[in-house]
Amino acid sequence: MVFNDCLRLREGCHAAGEKVSDTEVQRRVVTLAKHTPQRAWLAEAPSVALVQACNDARRAYRNWFDSLSGRRKGRRVGHPAFRRKRGRQSMRLSRNGFALHGERLYVAKAGNIKVRWSRPLPSEPSSVTVIREADGRYYASFVVERGTAPLPPCDREVGVDVGLGRLMVTSDGEIIANPRFLRARERHLARAQRALSRKQEGSANRARARHRVAVLHRKVREARLDHAHKTALRLVRDNQAVYAEDLAVSGLARTRLAKSVHDAGWSQLLRLFEEKAEHHGREFRRIGRFEPTSQVCSACGANDGPKPLSVRIWACGACGVVHDRDVNAARNILAAGRADKSNACGGGVRPPHAVAAAGEAGTHRSAA
Ligand SMILES: [Zn+2]
């Protein structure tokens, strides 16, 4: 609500040619609004959460504005969406908005809340996000500092091709599919969504169907995340370095499939690789430039031209080697990643463990 009020106010002022400062926005949306009957409930909400909502809205608005005026580089940022009351809601609280009393979580203005812990907290959290999922469940997500747990160095490296039909294919030729139970859940979800669209607007049946969709949605999301965690951990554990193509530069990002790539959790997967590699003292590198990974033969380097997505297996016209499309792409990603790394290290290819052991920055600087 506060987020939406902030956006509306900023837009109104912009249309009227009026400049408002960030503190003025906050004053009008929070402090003054508390005295109106429609927003009287704001007095019940923890003020740190209200300030956080104002800050989030300011960032969203500014990103969009800077993107329009060309001040912000990279992908165009859309107009910030108004947040809906239905569906997922969240509230972020910094250090002075919450406290932990043993098993209980104290939230400002809400009081003590009993928490079912999914795992013990490794250290004192610096903030908490309380999320109300669309299916009515509440979650508390803590930000904590975590020490690293470096793994002994090894000399294997792998390139991964993240895809649509298959979750991932590695340069070793391993195919990691989405697990069967996940696909089954996705089918259930699709069925529930179709059922929802047939229900009459505003009916009790519709509300029930919507709840069912929300529950299935959460199950799919959790199952996918769990699988992604396990896959990322295994690859980071088995390899000194993992290379993947950045979604922003991949060939797929230029197609209309990009949306479903996002849905497949590509960016989430890359983030997990990053996190786990950092935690375990391993390396993860994104290939940050466009490479025609599915067109180039990984054996001889000949560019065989673009191929429609339906072509899964092809024989190189130059050297005759038969390739699985995705394995070939993963091998090219591995090669591109190694080339990127040796460039970053000042030209010389150094043994992978030297990079990890000495710490990245130090090694690079001394080599440059
Ligand atoms: Zn070839």
Residues whose N, C-alpha, C, O or C-beta is under 5 A from the ligand:
A	BS01	ZN	C297 A299 C300 G301 A302 C316 A318 C319 G320
